């Protein structure tokens, strides 16, 4: 048989097998958010193939965490293992990390250690503890503002970014709990409260994407140091961080009251800027249907997750925020999830990336220029996480 024919039949077989897996997943779960989560996870497994490439980077980590959580909650061990394999192979037997350069001092490089912590707590394997300790050391070495806030990266001097809260906070809190390092809790609270102090805008109730302590960057306001615009995914990172760090704090730690008050401000903003027609949120949060301001999937998923988990954990009012979360979830399914002929589903309208500096001026026009893609893990991961929380919310479980 010609080699081309062999490839055709193998490809046909694999496509059929994956379609059968998707159908089985749909039949095995009741219709609802968990079904959508499973379909999205298995679709991602189809897109990436049976042996995904492991990467030490924050975006793939979000997908890894989402798939491990979904697989564990639904007893779909293949999904959980797939999620683990998106990060775990980067950790060598001696605890060194492939793809990690500590000299860069980037908080984006800290985020994958949270997945490593999940795996360590499951396996207790020494290599994962050593890898986590290596990242913990980076937080000690990370350059800081005069008030102790982490620079987002060494090459972004004196800058706090909303993204930083998620990249560093949940790992630091998890490490603090697992290895009895109370300093981790202090670092987390300090970072989150400094963002609230310097980046919250009283007029809009929103958080600016970045803040420059020196007010020296081209994008920084010369009086306040803040960037010009409100980027929805940045606010989404912050909202998720405020919730996820709480999973590891001592139950009666008095500092959590501060985190709760900040979370309430974020939830208020999410409610205020929801697009009432679609139930979703736009790329630049406060600009409504201004020309080019598209409905953005990753931020919308993060906002649904923030509200749903906040309600599930008892931090936010169910009566007030459940309708907001439900409209957001419905909007994601109806408007931004697309079904392919082979049964896989896509998440559309995801901002590929956004930042500040090096030609990125933080203006409205800038955020609209960044590429819009499908199935980026910064959207797919939060979508799966939001589905898990929505399932719990709809079932009334606590």
Secondary structure, DSSP 8 states (H G I E B T S, - for coil): --HHHHHHHHHHHHHHHHHHHHHHHHHHS-SSHHHHHHHHHHHHHHHH-SS-----SHHHHHHHHHHHHHHHHHT-HHHHHHHHTTTGGGB-TTS-BTT--GGG-BTHHHHHHHHHHHHHHHH--HHHHHHHHHHHHHHHHS-B-TTS-B-SBTTSTTEEEHHHHHHHHHHHHHHHHHTT-THHHHHHHHHHHHHHHHHEETTTTEE-SEEETTS-STTS-TTT-B-SS-BHHHHHHHHHHHHHGGGTS-TT-TTHHHHHHHHHHHHHHHHHT--TTTS--BSBTTSTT-TT--B-HHHHHHHHHHHHHHHHTTSS-HHHHHHHHHHHHHHIIIIIEEE-TTS-EEE--EE----SBTTB---HHHHHHS-EESS-HHHHHHHHHHHHHHHHHHHT--
